[in-house]
């Protein structure tokens, strides 16, 4: 009887093992403002994978400020894939523990960034402070809501866009530093991520302007109503290229490399590019983009790498401990 019971347990264990093997689970560690996109993308990918491989796949998500999320993966959060809003956060995985190879950015098209986004101003209805471009954010009495560049790619793109604005006006590094320093002095609080900054602005009603990505503007409209705010496109925006990567060391341990790679490659499919456009992310697919010109105004995009150098240099110069941001923000105290 005892042997029979043990055999039954063994059979049950094997059945459970086969079941688990039949339904691999992926963990995608991402950043705040991508919640709505992946809510739509994941079911589409699951349907695609099941049709192609005749097996189900589970997808789990983790969201937060992008740099905070990268740090969590470095510290052991077992992400199969990481989907960040700038290359610095995936470079950090290469530099700390070699979780991804140094050349990760070359493994997928478009520097491993399946879509792009612009930085916009979200202002109160009627734009009472007449905020039209970067210099307007420096006016006396204007409170700017922006996440912390130390923990958020959203905050870093704001910083770089403002710095780039000064350079485009013919200003030098000294003028740019003073301009960006003044901008961050206008911030009453620095949240850790983009979604937290949205809560500060929309729910807590703090600040005159929220600086964020254009796709977050649509998420705010869906949650709070289109009559609560207006969207202003500044004259200059650093082009946000949110990159993605398989986390090699994790997928090797979990035996999920094939499904993780397909999960990211499918982001370039026409179906996924359509989902991106519907969530106000600028698709790379020119045919899909052409269908949505009404929601993607032409923007004077600034290339970060052409303007500031490679991402590792940008991170080291501006955002690492003791870098330019720390220097100008300390001056605020």
N, C-alpha and C positions, 0 to 999 in steps of 0.2 A: 504493500500500500504506500509505504514511504517512498519507494523507488518510483512508483507510478506518479505520485504527487510531484516529486522532483522533476520527472520527465515532463509533466504538464507545465511546470514553471519554466523549464528550459524552452519548451515549444512556444510558450507565451512570450518569453523574452526574445526569442528569435523573430517571432512575428512582429513584435514592437520594433525590433531593430530594423527589420525590412521596411516597416511602415515609415520609420524615421528617415531611412535611406531614400525612400521613394518621394519624400517631401522635404527637400533641402530648405534650410532657413538662411536667409541673407539678412545681415544687419547693415543698413545704410546710415552712416553718421553724417548728418547734414547741418545746414545753418537755418536760422530762424525763418527767413521769409520764403523758404521753399516748401513749407507745409502744404499749401494748396496744390502746387504742381505735383508733388509726389502722391498726394491723395488721389489724383486723377491718373498719374502715370503708372503706379504700381499695379492696379487691376489690369491695365492694358498689357503690361509686360507679362503678368501671370498668365493671361489668356494666350499670349504669343508663345510663351515657353511651353505651356501644356499642349498647344497645337503642334509644336515642333518636336517635342520630346516625350509626349504622352506621360508626363508626370506633373504633379502640382509643385509649386514653390511658394514658400512663405516669405514675406518681406516685412521686416521690423524696421522701425525708424527711430532715430534719436535726433532731436533738434536743440539748438542753442546758439550762442554767439560763436562765430566760425573759429576763431583762435582758441576759444575755450574748448570747443569740440575736438580740435586737433590735439590739444593737450591731453584730453581724456583718452584719445586713442593711443597716444604715446605712453600714457600711464597704464594702459592695459585694457581699455574698452575694446572688445573683439570685433571691430568693424571689418566686414568683408569688402565694403566699398566706402570711399569717403567722397562726398560731393560738396565742395567748398565754394566760396565766392571769390577767392583769389589764390594764385599759385603759392604764395608764401606759406599758407597753412598746410599744403601738401608737401612742399619742400621741407617743412619741419619734420615730417615723418621720415624723409630720407636722411636728414641730418641727425635725428635722434633715434637710434636703434635700427636704422636701415630697414624700416618697415616697407618702404617702396624703394625702387632703384633711383639713382640720380637722374636717369633719363626718362622718368615716368611720363613727362609732358609730351614726349614724341610718340607714345604708343597709340594714340587715337587722333583723329583729324582735328584741325583748328586748335592746335596746342591743347588738346584734350578738353576743350570747352564747347559744349554742344549748342550753346546759345549765348547771347550778350544782353546787356541791360544798360540803361542810362540812369544818372543821378538826377532827381527832380526835387523841387520844393513842394511840400504840402502846406498850404496856408489856410487860415480860417475863411469861411464864406465871405465873399466880397473883397478879400485881400485888403483888410483895413489898414495895414502898414505899408501897402504898395511895394511889396517885395518882388522884384522882377529879375534881379541878377545878383551875383556874389557880393558886390559892394553894399547892396541894400541890407545884407545880413549883419553888417558891421555898424549900422545906425544905432545911435544911443537909444536904449530902452527896448531893443529887439532881443527877445529870448529865442535862442536856437536850440532845438532838440536834435541831438545826434548821438549815436552810440560811441562808446570808447574805442578809439583806434587800436588800443592795445589788445582788445578782446574781440573786436568785430571788424570784418572786412568792409562792411557798410561804412563804418567810421573812417576806415583807411581810404576808401574811395572818395569820401567827402573831403578829407584832408588833401588828397592828391588833386582832386578837381579844382579846389580853391587855389592851391599852389600853382597849378597849370594855368588857371585864369590870369594870374599876375604875370607869368612868363609870356603868355600870348599878348598881353597888353604892352609888352616891351620892358617889363620890370625885371630886376635881377633877383638873385637868391636872397639877398638881404631884405628886399621889399616883400618877397614872397613869405619869408619867415615871419615878418612883422604882421602881414595880412592874416596868415593862418593863425598866428598867436592870438590876434584880436578876435578872430572868429570863434575860437574855442573859449575865450573869455566871456563870450555871450551865452555860453551853455550853462544853465543853472544846475544840470545834473548830467552825468555821463552813464547811461545804461550799458549793460554788457553786450546786448545784441539788438538787432533791428526791430524785432517784434516787441521787446520790452520798451524801446523808445516810442513805438507806436502807441502802446498803452499809456505811457506818460503823456503823450500829446493828445490822444483822442479820448481816453477814459478819464484821466486825471485832469485834463484840460490845462496842462502846463505848457507854456511857450507860445510863440507866435508863428513858428515855422518848424516843420519836421523835414529834415533832409534824409532822403531814402531812395531806394531803387524804384523805377517806374512800375514794376510789377506789384510792389507793396501798395502803391496807390490804388490799384484795382482791388486788392484784398481789403483795404480800408473801406472802399465803396461798398463792397458786398456785406461787410460786417456792420458798418455804421450808417450807410446811406450816402448817396451821391450829393445830397443837399447840405452836407456838413462841412465841406471843404472844397478847395480848388487846387488844381495841379499847375505848377509853373515850371517850364523848362528853362534853366539858365543857359547863357550863351555858350558855356563850355562845360563838358562833362568828360571825365576820364571814362574810357570804355571798359565797363565791367565784363570780364570774361570768366564766368564761374567754371572752374575745371573739376574734373572727376578722375578718380583712379581706383583701381583694385588695390587692396592692401595685401601685398604679396605674402608676407609672413603669416597673416591670419588665414588666408584661403588655403595655404599649404597645410596648415594644421587641421583645418576643418574640412578639407577636401571639397571645397566649393569653387574652385577656380573657374571651371567652365561656365557655371551659371552666373557667377559674378561678372565675368568678362562679357557675357551676352547681355546682362542687365545694363551695362554701360554702353555697349555698342548700339543697342536698340534705341538709345536716346537720339541717334541720328536718323532713325527711320522716319518716313513721311508721317506715320501715325503719331509718333512721339513729338515731332516738330509741330504738328497741328495742336497737340495738347499744350506745348510750350506757348504758342501764339495765343491760344485761348486763355492762358494764364499771364498774358502780357510780358512774356519773355521773348526777346527778338530771335526768331529761328535762324539757323544757318542756311537752311534750305531756301534758295531764292524763290522757288515757285510758291512755297507756303508763305514766305514773307510778303510777296506781291499781293496776296489775298487780303492782307491786313494792314495796308498802308494807312488806313483811317485811324488806327490806334498806335501807330509808331511814327510820330513826327520825325522829320529829318533833324539830326543832332550834329553839332560840331564836335565829333568825338576826338578825344585826345588819347593817343596810344601811350600807355604807361611806360612800356619798355623803351620806346623811341624817345620819350621825354625825360625819363628818370634813370634809365639803365635797367639791367636785369633785376628780377624780383628779389633775388638774394641781397643785392646791393641796396635796393629800396628798403627792405626790411631792416637791414643792419643800420643804415644811415638814419632812418626816420622813426622806426617803431620798436626796435630792441631797447632793453633797459638802458637808460642813459642817452638815448638817441635824441633827435631833434624834437620829437613830440614831447618827450619827458621834459626837455629843457624849456620849451615854450609854455607847457602847461604848469610846470613848477612856478614859472614867473607869475602865473595867475594868483597864486596864494598870497 
